[in-house]
Amino acid sequence: MRRDLILMSLPPTYTRVVLAERPVGDIVPHKTFRIEPEHKLADLEPGEKQVLVAVDYLSLDPAMLLWLNKNAYREPVQIGDTMDAEGLGTIVKTGKDSKWKVGQTVKGG
């Protein structure tokens, strides 16, 4: 797929889900989390050996609930941080000396 066609199919901005406060008991979606509009995609440029990925699929797992706990088995998500997740996406821009190509599918988190 050509780079310009991939970029044209993207939304103009991206959004992130941020932990607003640690839940006590049940999660209250608009209280526990907040949605933040972010940069214009056109303004984002990957650095050296980096890539910009358009997320196609994002995994929402029960383990994510544990990541909100201060006593989690791993470093907990901090207030104001973007929630972690595993994802599958398509590379839309590559930085200098990147081994990846625009249009390739990648996974990570």
N, CA and C atoms as an extended XYZ file, in Angstrom:
327
Properties=species:S:1:pos:R:3:atomname:S:1:resname:S:1:resid:I:1 pbc="F F F"
N         0.852       -1.182        0.000 N   MET     1
C         0.000        0.000        0.000 CA  MET     1
C         0.893        1.239        0.000 C   MET     1
N         0.527        2.223       -0.780 N   ARG     2
C         1.325        3.445       -0.857 CA  ARG     2
C         1.178        4.283        0.404 C   ARG     2
N         2.286        4.925        0.789 N   ARG     3
C         2.336        5.726        2.015 CA  ARG     3
C         1.252        6.796        2.039 C   ARG     3
N         1.052        7.514        0.924 N   ASP     4
C         0.072        8.602        0.915 CA  ASP     4
C        -1.348        8.078        1.096 C   ASP     4
N        -1.652        6.892        0.587 N   LEU     5
C        -2.984        6.314        0.780 CA  LEU     5
C        -3.206        5.916        2.231 C   LEU     5
N        -2.164        5.387        2.867 N   ILE     6
C        -2.272        5.023        4.278 CA  ILE     6
C        -2.515        6.273        5.114 C   ILE     6
N        -1.743        7.318        4.889 N   LEU     7
C        -1.887        8.548        5.673 CA  LEU     7
C        -3.242        9.205        5.458 C   LEU     7
N        -3.776        9.140        4.242 N   MET     8
C        -5.082        9.746        3.959 CA  MET     8
C        -6.208        9.034        4.695 C   MET     8
N        -6.027        7.759        5.033 N   SER     9
C        -7.083        7.000        5.690 CA  SER     9
C        -7.092        7.182        7.205 C   SER     9
N        -6.144        7.924        7.750 N   LEU    10
C        -6.048        8.122        9.195 CA  LEU    10
C        -6.885        9.305        9.659 C   LEU    10
N        -7.354        9.253       10.914 N   PRO    11
C        -8.035       10.425       11.464 CA  PRO    11
C        -7.029       11.566       11.628 C   PRO    11
N        -7.486       12.817       11.689 N   PRO    12
C        -6.555       13.947       11.781 CA  PRO    12
C        -5.820       14.038       13.122 C   PRO    12
N        -6.411       13.496       14.188 N   THR    13
C        -5.765       13.510       15.503 CA  THR    13
C        -5.884       12.124       16.127 C   THR    13
N        -5.121       11.899       17.177 N   TYR    14
C        -5.283       10.655       17.915 CA  TYR    14
C        -5.725       10.974       19.332 C   TYR    14
N        -6.286        9.977       19.997 N   THR    15
C        -6.848       10.127       21.328 CA  THR    15
C        -6.189        9.119       22.256 C   THR    15
N        -6.050        9.488       23.522 N   ARG    16
C        -5.505        8.534       24.489 CA  ARG    16
C        -6.414        8.439       25.705 C   ARG    16
N        -6.373        7.284       26.370 N   VAL    17
C        -7.125        7.048       27.599 CA  VAL    17
C        -6.139        7.161       28.750 C   VAL    17
N        -6.441        8.065       29.686 N   VAL    18
C        -5.537        8.395       30.786 CA  VAL    18
C        -6.189        7.991       32.108 C   VAL    18
N        -5.376        7.477       33.030 N   LEU    19
C        -5.873        7.180       34.369 CA  LEU    19
C        -6.055        8.496       35.118 C   LEU    19
N        -7.295        8.811       35.482 N   ALA    20
C        -7.597       10.066       36.177 CA  ALA    20
C        -7.489        9.901       37.695 C   ALA    20
N        -7.949        8.757       38.203 N   GLU    21
C        -7.836        8.472       39.637 CA  GLU    21
C        -7.900        6.967       39.855 C   GLU    21
N        -7.286        6.518       40.934 N   ARG    22
C        -7.325        5.089       41.243 CA  ARG    22
C        -8.733        4.716       41.705 C   ARG    22
N        -9.274        3.639       41.164 N   PRO    23
C       -10.619        3.246       41.572 CA  PRO    23
C       -10.622        2.651       42.980 C   PRO    23
N       -11.695        2.923       43.691 N   VAL    24
C       -11.946        2.281       44.977 CA  VAL    24
C       -13.221        1.485       44.762 C   VAL    24
N       -13.095        0.171       44.746 N   GLY    25
C       -14.250       -0.658       44.396 CA  GLY    25
C       -14.392       -0.717       42.886 C   GLY    25
N       -15.606       -0.506       42.411 N   ASP    26
C       -15.869       -0.588       40.975 CA  ASP    26
C       -15.306        0.613       40.220 C   ASP    26
N       -14.948        0.370       38.978 N   ILE    27
C       -14.493        1.447       38.102 CA  ILE    27
C       -15.697        2.246       37.632 C   ILE    27
N       -15.596        3.559       37.714 N   VAL    28
C       -16.599        4.463       37.154 CA  VAL    28
C       -15.924        5.086       35.935 C   VAL    28
N       -16.301        4.637       34.721 N   PRO    29
C       -15.534        4.992       33.520 CA  PRO    29
C       -15.139        6.459       33.379 C   PRO    29
N       -16.073        7.393       33.537 N   HIS    30
C       -15.740        8.804       33.298 CA  HIS    30
C       -15.101        9.469       34.510 C   HIS    30
N       -14.993        8.724       35.604 N   LYS    31
C       -14.321        9.239       36.790 CA  LYS    31
C       -12.911        8.635       36.901 C   LYS    31
N       -12.810        7.334       36.651 N   THR    32
C       -11.528        6.639       36.742 CA  THR    32
C       -10.602        7.031       35.594 C   THR    32
N       -11.185        7.214       34.410 N   PHE    33
C       -10.404        7.525       33.212 CA  PHE    33
C       -10.872        8.831       32.592 C   PHE    33
N       -10.005        9.425       31.808 N   ARG    34
C       -10.425       10.557       30.985 CA  ARG    34
C        -9.856       10.344       29.581 C   ARG    34
N       -10.565       10.846       28.616 N   ILE    35
C       -10.162       10.751       27.220 CA  ILE    35
C        -9.528       12.088       26.844 C   ILE    35
N        -8.334       12.031       26.276 N   GLU    36
C        -7.637       13.260       25.893 CA  GLU    36
C        -7.316       13.263       24.408 C   GLU    36
N        -7.768       14.295       23.707 N   PRO    37
C        -7.330       14.438       22.319 CA  PRO    37
C        -5.857       14.822       22.334 C   PRO    37
N        -5.134       14.344       21.363 N   GLU    38
C        -3.699       14.580       21.340 CA  GLU    38
C        -3.274       15.298       20.076 C   GLU    38
N        -2.037       15.107       19.722 N   HIS    39
C        -1.417       15.784       18.585 CA  HIS    39
C        -2.114       15.480       17.270 C   HIS    39
N        -1.941       16.385       16.339 N   LYS    40
C        -2.344       16.110       14.967 CA  LYS    40
C        -1.360       15.096       14.408 C   LYS    40
N        -1.874       14.063       13.780 N   LEU    41
C        -0.997       13.025       13.235 CA  LEU    41
C        -0.001       13.587       12.235 C   LEU    41
N        -0.401       14.590       11.489 N   ALA    42
C         0.503       15.173       10.486 CA  ALA    42
C         1.730       15.802       11.139 C   ALA    42
N         1.613       16.213       12.419 N   ASP    43
C         2.725       16.849       13.127 CA  ASP    43
C         3.705       15.845       13.737 C   ASP    43
N         3.321       14.581       13.805 N   LEU    44
C         4.167       13.575       14.437 CA  LEU    44
C         5.192       13.029       13.454 C   LEU    44
N         6.432       13.031       13.865 N   GLU    45
C         7.513       12.483       13.046 CA  GLU    45
C         8.319       11.522       13.906 C   GLU    45
N         8.484       10.276       13.453 N   PRO    46
C         9.280        9.328       14.226 CA  PRO    46
C        10.751        9.729       14.245 C   PRO    46
N        11.409        9.445       15.363 N   GLY    47
C        12.840        9.711       15.476 CA  GLY    47
C        13.659        8.637       14.781 C   GLY    47
N        14.958        8.731       14.949 N   GLU    48
C        15.864        7.763       14.331 CA  GLU    48
C        15.537        6.346       14.811 C   GLU    48
N        15.401        5.427       13.874 N   LYS    49
C        15.088        4.011       14.122 CA  LYS    49
C        13.724        3.813       14.773 C   LYS    49
N        12.842        4.790       14.683 N   GLN    50
C        11.496        4.682       15.230 CA  GLN    50
C        10.481        4.617       14.097 C   GLN    50
N         9.242        4.247       14.467 N   VAL    51
C         8.144        4.221       13.502 CA  VAL    51
C         6.905        4.828       14.142 C   VAL    51
N         5.984        5.290       13.316 N   LEU    52
C         4.669        5.741       13.758 CA  LEU    52
C         3.685        4.683       13.298 C   LEU    52
N         2.884        4.165       14.234 N   VAL    53
C         1.975        3.057       13.955 CA  VAL    53
C         0.533        3.505       14.139 C   VAL    53
N        -0.307        3.197       13.157 N   ALA    54
C        -1.753        3.376       13.286 CA  ALA    54
C        -2.294        2.090       13.896 C   ALA    54
N        -2.959        2.192       15.041 N   VAL    55
C        -3.462        1.011       15.741 CA  VAL    55
C        -4.695        0.479       15.023 C   VAL    55
N        -4.640       -0.805       14.670 N   ASP    56
C        -5.772       -1.470       14.034 CA  ASP    56
C        -6.609       -2.234       15.057 C   ASP    56
N        -5.952       -2.881       16.001 N   TYR    57
C        -6.622       -3.657       17.047 CA  TYR    57
C        -5.927       -3.379       18.368 C   TYR    57
N        -6.725       -3.296       19.436 N   LEU    58
C        -6.194       -3.049       20.766 CA  LEU    58
C        -6.809       -4.067       21.712 C   LEU    58
N        -5.994       -4.695       22.537 N   SER    59
C        -6.465       -5.720       23.458 CA  SER    59
C        -6.827       -5.089       24.800 C   SER    59
N        -8.031       -5.350       25.253 N   LEU    60
C        -8.472       -4.927       26.582 CA  LEU    60
C        -8.582       -6.183       27.429 C   LEU    60
N        -7.676       -6.327       28.395 N   ASP    61
C        -7.555       -7.553       29.168 CA  ASP    61
C        -7.926       -7.346       30.627 C   ASP    61
N        -8.441       -8.408       31.302 N   PRO    62
C        -8.739       -8.306       32.732 CA  PRO    62
C        -7.524       -7.894       33.565 C   PRO    62
N        -6.327       -8.269       33.131 N   ALA    63
C        -5.112       -7.910       33.881 CA  ALA    63
C        -4.952       -6.398       34.008 C   ALA    63
N        -5.547       -5.645       33.098 N   MET    64
C        -5.430       -4.185       33.146 CA  MET    64
C        -6.004       -3.625       34.445 C   MET    64
N        -7.012       -4.304       35.008 N   LEU    65
C        -7.575       -3.866       36.289 CA  LEU    65
C        -6.519       -3.912       37.387 C   LEU    65
N        -5.675       -4.936       37.345 N   LEU    66
C        -4.616       -5.064       38.350 CA  LEU    66
C        -3.583       -3.957       38.220 C   LEU    66
N        -3.360       -3.468       37.013 N   TRP    67
C        -2.351       -2.434       36.776 CA  TRP    67
C        -2.732       -1.098       37.409 C   TRP    67
N        -4.000       -0.947       37.791 N   LEU    68
C        -4.468        0.293       38.410 CA  LEU    68
C        -4.177        0.315       39.907 C   LEU    68
N        -3.890       -0.847       40.469 N   ASN    69
C        -3.663       -1.015       41.892 CA  ASN    69
C        -2.230       -0.614       42.246 C   ASN    69
N        -2.066        0.144       43.319 N   LYS    70
C        -0.722        0.551       43.760 CA  LYS    70
C         0.163       -0.651       44.074 C   LYS    70
N        -0.448       -1.752       44.483 N   ASN    71
C         0.305       -2.953       44.865 CA  ASN    71
C         0.275       -4.001       43.759 C   ASN    71
N         0.287       -3.568       42.523 N   ALA    72
C         0.222       -4.484       41.383 CA  ALA    72
C         1.478       -5.342       41.312 C   ALA    72
N         1.378       -6.439       40.572 N   TYR    73
C         2.516       -7.342       40.376 CA  TYR    73
C         3.583       -6.718       39.482 C   TYR    73
N         3.276       -5.604       38.889 N   ARG    74
C         4.208       -4.868       38.029 CA  ARG    74
C         4.075       -3.391       38.383 C   ARG    74
N         4.864       -2.553       37.767 N   GLU    75
C         4.764       -1.106       38.010 CA  GLU    75
C         3.347       -0.654       37.664 C   GLU    75
N         2.620       -0.069       38.615 N   PRO    76
C         1.246        0.339       38.311 CA  PRO    76
C         1.197        1.549       37.371 C   PRO    76
N         0.081        1.700       36.708 N   VAL    77
C        -0.154        2.886       35.885 CA  VAL    77
C        -0.249        4.071       36.839 C   VAL    77
N         0.448        5.139       36.534 N   GLN    78
C         0.442        6.328       37.383 CA  GLN    78
C        -0.701        7.260       36.981 C   GLN    78
N        -1.203        8.024       37.938 N   ILE    79
C        -2.243        9.004       37.650 CA  ILE    79
C        -1.716        9.939       36.562 C   ILE    79
N        -2.517       10.148       35.525 N   GLY    80
C        -2.122       11.014       34.415 CA  GLY    80
C        -1.415       10.293       33.286 C   GLY    80
N        -1.068        9.008       33.504 N   ASP    81
C        -0.397        8.235       32.452 CA  ASP    81
C        -1.411        7.605       31.503 C   ASP    81
N        -0.957        7.354       30.288 N   THR    82
C        -1.754        6.636       29.304 CA  THR    82
C        -1.808        5.168       29.703 C   THR    82
N        -2.975        4.555       29.573 N   MET    83
C        -3.115        3.128       29.857 CA  MET    83
C        -2.276        2.315       28.878 C   MET    83
N        -1.620        1.284       29.397 N   ASP    84
C        -0.866        0.348       28.559 CA  ASP    84
C        -1.835       -0.635       27.916 C   ASP    84
N        -1.445       -1.173       26.779 N   ALA    85
C        -2.237       -2.217       26.117 CA  ALA    85
C        -1.385       -2.884       25.050 C   ALA    85
N        -1.741       -4.095       24.711 N   GLU    86
C        -1.129       -4.785       23.576 CA  GLU    86
C        -1.927       -4.416       22.341 C   GLU    86
N        -1.248       -4.265       21.226 N   GLY    87
C        -1.956       -3.875       20.014 CA  GLY    87
C        -1.345       -4.443       18.757 C   GLY    87
N        -2.085       -4.292       17.692 N   LEU    88
C        -1.663       -4.686       16.355 CA  LEU    88
C        -1.925       -3.491       15.460 C   LEU    88
N        -0.946       -3.107       14.654 N   GLY    89
C        -1.131       -1.918       13.835 CA  GLY    89
C        -0.317       -1.935       12.562 C   GLY    89
N        -0.466       -0.849       11.809 N   THR    90
C         0.196       -0.684       10.521 CA  THR    90
C         1.153        0.498       10.596 C   THR    90
N         2.366        0.311       10.143 N   ILE    91
C         3.350        1.392       10.133 CA  ILE    91
C         2.941        2.421        9.084 C   ILE    91
N         2.858        3.704        9.509 N   VAL    92
C         2.455        4.773        8.590 CA  VAL    92
C         3.588        5.754        8.284 C   VAL    92
N         4.601        5.803        9.155 N   LYS    93
C         5.781        6.640        8.917 CA  LYS    93
C         6.988        5.939        9.523 C   LYS    93
N         8.136        6.116        8.902 N   THR    94
C         9.374        5.553        9.443 CA  THR    94
C        10.398        6.658        9.640 C   THR    94
N        11.204        6.497       10.688 N   GLY    95
C        12.287        7.435       10.937 CA  GLY    95
C        13.549        7.019       10.206 C   GLY    95
N        14.547        7.863       10.292 N   LYS    96
C        15.837        7.605        9.645 CA  LYS    96
C        16.417        6.283       10.156 C   LYS    96
N        16.961        5.507        9.253 N   ASP    97
C        17.632        4.239        9.559 CA  ASP    97
C        16.712        3.182       10.178 C   ASP    97
N        15.410        3.314       10.002 N   SER    98
C        14.492        2.297       10.507 CA  SER    98
C        14.567        1.060        9.621 C   SER    98
N        14.529       -0.113       10.248 N   LYS    99
C        14.541       -1.360        9.476 CA  LYS    99
C        13.142       -1.713        8.971 C   LYS    99
N        12.138       -0.958        9.394 N   TRP   100
C        10.748       -1.230        9.044 CA  TRP   100
C        10.337       -0.449        7.804 C   TRP   100
N         9.244       -0.883        7.188 N   LYS   101
C         8.715       -0.251        5.976 CA  LYS   101
C         7.273        0.192        6.211 C   LYS   101
N         6.892        1.307        5.594 N   VAL   102
C         5.502        1.770        5.639 CA  VAL   102
C         4.612        0.670        5.075 C   VAL   102
N         3.501        0.409        5.780 N   GLY   103
C         2.553       -0.615        5.346 CA  GLY   103
C         2.723       -1.947        6.050 C   GLY   103
N         3.859       -2.148        6.742 N   GLN   104
C         4.060       -3.406        7.456 CA  GLN   104
C         3.168       -3.459        8.689 C   GLN   104
N         2.735       -4.666        9.048 N   THR   105
C         1.948       -4.893       10.250 CA  THR   105
C         2.898       -5.243       11.392 C   THR   105
N         2.662       -4.625       12.559 N   VAL   106
C         3.501       -4.863       13.733 CA  VAL   106
C         2.621       -5.068       14.953 C   VAL   106
N         3.195       -5.687       15.990 N   LYS   107
C         2.477       -5.855       17.255 CA  LYS   107
C         3.364       -5.386       18.385 C   LYS   107
N         2.739       -5.049       19.495 N   GLY   108
C         3.514       -4.626       20.648 CA  GLY   108
C         2.639       -3.963       21.683 C   GLY   108
N         3.278       -3.462       22.701 N   GLY   109
C         2.537       -2.802       23.756 CA  GLY   109
C         3.437       -2.048       24.665 C   GLY   109
